[in-house]
Amino acid sequence: MDRKTILLLIPGAARNPLLRLYVKALAEDHRLIIACNDVAEASLRFPNVEVSSLSPPRSSKPRVPVQNGVVPDEASTPQGCGKRPAKTRHVDLRLMRWIVTSAIRSAAHCSKLPRPDVILAVDGDTIATARLLSIWRRVRFVYVIYEVWPNQFPWTPPTESRTKAVLESLAIRSAAMTMVCHRRFTRLLSGRYRIPKIRFREIYPCPPLPKNQSSPRVPRPLKVYYHGAYTAARGLEAMIEAMSSVEGAHLYMRGIGPFEPALKALAHTLNVEDRVTFMPSLPADELVETAGTFDIGLVSACPSVANGRFLTGFKTFENIAAGLAIVSSRSWVIDDLLRDFPVGMTFEGGCAKSLSQALRFCVENPAKVEEWKATARKVAAAELNADVQAARLRDIVTAFLQQ
């Protein structure tokens, strides 16, 4: 097949683990152009790939009234998961105008790039731009989604979620194909927007296998590992609270964000500083390589919003690749994933009591944890790795371009 031009729209490229998979799958056989908002960082990460700006400088997103929580950058302490946001049929016209205007400017900016044979739009923030660009350049576009765009956070006002759902519904029906990270997303989006399931493809967002995976044996104390952003409504405070009632385990937290001082203060208040260690953040590409020194990978999200109820988590696949057992908050995706690949157990997201029970089970049943770790190493080598998923992605894109 002739070498094709693929335009990948991805807002934050430098720290997005998904980008490495797409570069691995597509950059060798095709001309891949990455359009992102962090050009300098992405260029350093992928020096052999063309990188361009996604959009010209634009005005800041309009502020909207906050309900059911606190906007992270304005909060001084981490918030709990909160109540499920109320539903509404009203849209935020100011927000819609800002999104559409920004999409027009981005599409006009990207129209100066070489004409692609296909556009890949990663995340809901790029779908309006991709739709407009596909009309102007008369090319097909593919929607790539790995998390729920509307109803993402507990502090998101219902009108904002409704606005995003309306925009997504208008654009996604025009997508020639939608790529998701799990079959649960296929069911969600095909049912919500009445799109035939045949237009969906599923790709696991897996990292490359690290050189050193976790030891087959389980030491004492059990090493529990969390890596991710220190932001609101992730159940981070529940992790620290859970450690106050767990003997024989130590929690290691690696991340960056506005709530790190508050989390450290909480550990001090609960007198669990001897059971909780805060570690410095690392570049996204180094997380898997360093995860092998732990035993259990902790994944948590807020179940009061759709994004939490459909939690997948890059860190889920990163921990499996490193050979860790998984302890994750329940979600439709994680429940199915652990049935397909029995590598761990779940707990109620944001509930310290439920998490402490799960961790105590792991401490009291080291043979079970060793079994989960052995299964994780096996499934990571067989299917849940970047080589296998990149080959699948390459085949899907190649077949799509030949249509």
C-alpha positions in Angstrom: 0.0 0.0 0.0 1.2 3.5 -0.8 2.5 5.6 2.1 -0.5 7.7 3.4 -0.6 10.9 5.4 -2.3 10.6 8.8 -3.1 13.7 10.9 -3.3 12.9 14.6 -5.1 15.6 16.7 -4.2 15.2 20.4 -4.3 18.2 22.8 -1.7 17.1 25.4 0.8 15.0 23.6 3.8 15.1 25.9 2.3 13.1 28.8 -0.3 11.1 27.0 0.6 7.4 27.1 -1.7 6.7 24.2 0.5 8.7 21.8 3.5 6.3 22.0 1.2 3.4 20.9 0.0 5.4 17.9 3.5 6.5 16.9 4.7 2.9 17.2 1.8 1.6 15.0 1.7 4.3 12.3 4.9 6.3 12.0 6.9 3.6 10.2 4.5 2.8 7.3 2.9 6.2 7.0 3.6 9.9 7.2 2.3 10.8 10.7 1.7 14.4 11.6 1.0 15.2 15.3 -1.0 18.3 16.0 -0.9 19.2 19.7 -0.8 22.0 22.2 2.6 21.2 23.7 4.8 21.2 20.5 8.2 21.6 22.2 7.6 18.7 24.6 6.2 16.4 22.0 9.1 17.1 19.6 11.6 16.1 22.3 9.6 12.9 23.0 9.3 12.0 19.3 12.2 13.7 17.4 11.6 11.7 14.2 7.9 12.6 13.9 6.4 15.8 12.4 4.8 17.9 15.2 2.7 20.9 14.6 0.6 23.3 16.7 -3.0 22.2 17.1 -4.4 25.7 17.4 -3.3 29.4 17.5 -3.4 31.2 20.9 -7.0 31.5 22.0 -9.0 33.0 24.8 -9.5 31.1 28.0 -12.4 28.8 28.6 -15.4 30.7 30.1 -15.9 30.2 33.7 -19.2 28.5 34.7 -20.9 28.2 38.1 -19.6 25.2 40.0 -22.0 22.6 41.4 -21.4 19.4 43.3 -17.8 20.1 44.1 -14.9 22.5 43.7 -12.9 23.3 40.6 -9.5 21.7 41.2 -7.3 24.7 40.5 -9.3 26.8 43.0 -9.5 24.2 45.7 -7.2 24.0 48.6 -8.0 20.5 49.8 -9.0 17.3 47.9 -12.7 16.7 47.6 -14.6 13.5 48.0 -16.5 11.8 45.2 -19.7 13.7 46.0 -23.1 13.1 44.8 -24.0 12.1 41.2 -24.6 15.4 39.3 -28.2 16.2 38.4 -29.3 15.7 34.8 -30.5 18.6 32.7 -31.7 19.2 29.1 -30.3 22.7 29.1 -27.0 23.6 27.3 -24.5 26.3 28.2 -24.6 28.6 25.1 -21.5 30.5 26.2 -19.5 27.3 26.5 -20.9 26.0 23.2 -19.9 29.2 21.4 -16.4 29.1 22.9 -15.9 25.4 21.9 -17.2 26.0 18.4 -15.2 29.2 17.9 -12.1 27.4 19.1 -12.7 24.5 16.8 -13.1 26.8 13.8 -9.8 28.5 14.6 -8.0 25.2 15.2 -9.4 23.7 12.0 -8.4 26.8 10.0 -4.9 26.6 11.6 -4.5 22.9 10.8 -5.8 23.4 7.2 -2.4 24.9 6.4 -0.8 21.4 7.0 -0.5 18.9 4.2 -3.8 17.4 3.2 -4.1 14.1 5.2 -5.7 10.9 4.0 -7.4 10.5 7.4 -7.7 12.5 10.6 -7.5 10.8 14.0 -9.2 12.9 16.7 -8.1 11.9 20.2 -10.5 12.8 23.0 -13.7 14.9 22.9 -11.7 18.2 23.0 -10.7 17.6 19.3 -13.8 16.1 17.8 -15.4 19.4 16.7 -12.1 20.5 15.1 -11.8 17.1 13.3 -15.4 17.4 12.0 -14.8 20.9 10.6 -11.4 20.0 9.1 -12.9 16.8 7.5 -15.4 19.0 5.7 -12.9 21.6 4.6 -10.3 19.1 3.4 -12.8 16.5 2.2 -11.3 13.6 4.2 -12.6 11.1 6.6 -12.0 11.3 10.3 -11.8 8.7 13.1 -12.8 9.4 16.7 -10.4 8.0 19.3 -11.9 7.8 22.8 -10.5 6.4 26.0 -12.6 8.2 28.6 -16.1 9.7 28.8 -16.0 13.3 27.6 -19.4 14.6 29.0 -20.0 14.1 32.7 -16.3 13.7 33.4 -15.9 15.2 36.9 -18.1 15.7 40.0 -17.6 19.4 39.8 -18.6 19.6 36.2 -21.9 21.5 36.0 -24.8 19.6 34.4 -25.2 22.2 31.7 -21.5 21.7 30.7 -22.0 17.9 30.5 -25.1 18.4 28.4 -23.4 20.8 26.1 -20.5 18.4 25.5 -22.9 15.5 24.9 -24.8 17.6 22.3 -21.6 18.5 20.5 -20.3 14.9 20.7 -23.5 13.6 19.3 -23.4 15.9 16.3 -19.8 15.1 15.5 -19.5 11.4 16.3 -22.3 10.4 13.9 -20.1 11.8 11.1 -17.0 9.9 12.1 -16.2 7.1 9.6 -15.0 5.0 12.6 -14.7 5.2 16.3 -11.9 3.5 18.2 -12.4 2.8 21.9 -10.4 1.1 24.7 -13.0 -1.5 25.6 -16.2 -3.1 24.4 -18.2 -1.3 27.2 -17.5 2.0 25.4 -18.9 0.5 22.2 -22.1 -0.4 24.0 -22.3 3.0 25.7 -21.7 5.2 22.6 -23.6 3.0 20.1 -26.6 3.0 22.5 -26.3 6.7 23.4 -25.9 8.0 19.9 -27.6 5.2 18.0 -24.5 4.3 15.9 -24.1 0.8 14.5 -21.6 -1.3 16.5 -19.9 -2.2 13.2 -18.4 1.3 13.1 -16.4 0.7 16.3 -13.0 -0.9 16.9 -11.4 -1.7 20.2 -7.7 -1.2 21.1 -6.3 -1.6 24.5 -4.0 1.4 25.4 -1.0 -0.7 26.4 2.6 0.3 27.0 5.7 -1.6 26.0 6.8 -4.4 28.3 9.4 -3.1 30.8 12.8 -4.7 31.2 12.2 -5.6 34.8 8.8 -6.8 36.0 7.6 -7.3 39.6 9.1 -10.2 41.5 6.9 -13.4 41.5 7.1 -13.5 45.3 5.2 -11.2 47.7 7.3 -9.6 50.5 6.1 -8.2 53.7 5.1 -5.5 54.1 3.1 -5.6 50.8 4.1 -2.8 48.5 1.0 -1.0 47.2 1.6 1.5 44.4 -0.4 4.5 43.1 0.8 6.8 40.3 -1.3 9.6 38.8 -2.4 13.1 39.3 -3.0 14.6 42.7 -6.3 16.2 41.7 -9.9 16.3 43.1 -12.4 13.5 43.2 -10.1 10.6 42.6 -10.5 9.0 46.0 -6.9 9.9 47.0 -7.9 10.8 50.6 -9.6 7.4 50.9 -6.3 5.7 50.0 -4.6 7.3 52.9 -7.5 6.8 55.3 -7.5 3.1 54.4 -3.9 2.7 55.4 -4.8 3.6 59.0 -6.5 0.2 59.4 -4.2 -2.0 57.3 -1.3 -3.8 58.9 1.4 -5.4 56.7 1.2 -3.1 53.7 2.9 0.1 52.7 1.4 2.7 50.2 3.7 4.4 47.7 2.3 7.4 45.9 3.9 8.9 42.9 2.4 12.0 41.2 2.1 15.7 40.9 -0.7 18.1 41.5 -2.2 20.8 43.7 -3.3 18.4 46.5 0.1 16.9 47.4 0.5 19.2 50.5 -3.0 18.4 51.7 -2.5 14.7 51.2 0.8 14.8 53.2 -1.0 16.8 55.9 -3.8 14.1 56.0 -1.2 11.3 56.4 0.3 13.3 59.3 -3.0 13.9 60.9 -4.0 10.2 60.7 -0.5 9.2 61.9 0.2 6.9 59.0 3.4 8.6 57.7 5.2 5.3 58.4 2.8 3.5 56.0 2.6 6.1 53.3 5.5 7.4 51.2 5.2 10.2 48.6 7.6 9.7 45.7 8.7 12.3 43.1 6.9 12.4 39.7 8.4 10.8 36.6 8.0 11.3 32.9 5.1 9.2 31.5 7.5 6.9 29.5 9.4 6.0 32.7 6.4 5.0 34.9 6.2 1.4 33.6 9.9 0.8 34.0 9.9 1.8 37.7 6.6 0.1 38.6 8.2 -3.4 38.8 9.6 -2.7 42.4 6.0 -2.9 43.8 3.4 -5.7 44.2 0.0 -4.1 43.8 -1.1 -1.4 41.4 -3.8 0.8 42.9 -6.4 2.4 40.5 -9.1 4.7 41.7 -11.8 6.9 40.3 -15.0 8.5 41.4 -18.2 6.4 40.7 -20.5 9.4 40.9 -19.8 10.4 37.3 -19.9 8.5 34.0 -16.1 8.8 33.6 -15.6 6.9 36.9 -18.3 4.3 36.1 -16.5 3.6 32.9 -13.0 3.8 34.3 -10.3 2.1 32.3 -7.2 3.9 33.3 -3.8 4.0 31.5 -2.3 3.0 34.8 -4.3 -0.3 34.8 -2.4 -1.5 31.7 0.8 0.0 32.9 0.6 -1.9 36.2 -0.3 -5.1 34.4 2.7 -4.7 32.0 4.9 -4.3 35.1 3.6 -7.6 36.5 1.6 -6.1 39.4 -1.7 -7.4 40.8 -4.5 -4.9 40.4 -6.7 -3.4 43.1 -9.1 -1.0 41.4 -12.3 0.9 42.1 -15.3 -0.8 40.5 -16.3 0.2 37.0 -18.1 -1.4 34.1 -14.9 -1.7 32.2 -12.7 -2.9 35.1 -15.2 -5.5 36.2 -15.2 -7.0 32.6 -11.4 -6.6 32.3 -10.8 -8.6 35.5 -13.2 -11.3 34.4 -11.3 -11.6 31.1 -7.9 -11.3 32.8 -8.1 -12.3 36.4 -5.2 -10.2 37.8 -6.8 -8.6 40.9 -9.9 -7.4 42.7 -12.1 -4.3 43.1 -13.4 -2.0 45.8 -16.0 0.8 46.1 -14.4 3.9 44.7 -13.8 6.7 47.2 -14.7 4.4 50.2 -11.8 3.9 52.6 -13.5 1.0 54.4 -14.0 -0.9 51.2 -10.4 -0.3 50.1 -9.0 -1.3 53.5 -10.9 -4.6 53.3 -9.4 -5.2 49.9 -5.9 -4.5 51.0 -6.3 -6.6 54.1 -7.4 -9.5 51.9 -4.2 -9.1 49.9 -2.1 -9.0 53.0 -3.8 -12.1 54.4 -3.7 -14.0 51.2 -0.2 -13.6 49.7 -0.6 -16.8 47.6 -3.6 -15.2 45.8 -1.6 -12.0 45.1 1.3 -14.2 43.7 -1.3 -15.9 41.4 -2.6 -12.5 40.2 1.0 -11.3 39.5 1.8 -14.5 37.6 -1.4 -14.0 35.5 -0.5 -10.4 34.9 2.9 -11.3 33.5 1.3 -14.0 31.3 -1.4 -11.8 29.8 1.0 -8.9 29.4 3.4 -11.0 27.4 0.6 -12.6 25.3 -1.8 -9.6 24.6 -1.7 -6.6 26.8 1.5 -5.0 25.4 2.3 -2.3 22.9 3.6 -4.7 20.3 0.4 -6.7 20.0 -1.9 -3.7 20.2 0.1 -1.6 17.8 0.0 -4.4 15.3 -3.8 -4.6 15.7 -4.0 -0.8 15.3 -1.9 -0.9 12.2 -4.1 -3.5 10.6 -7.2 -1.6 11.5 -5.9 1.7 10.0 -4.5 -0.1 6.9 -7.8 -1.8 6.2 -9.6 1.6 6.8 -7.4 3.4 4.3 -7.9 0.7 1.7 -11.7 1.2 1.8 
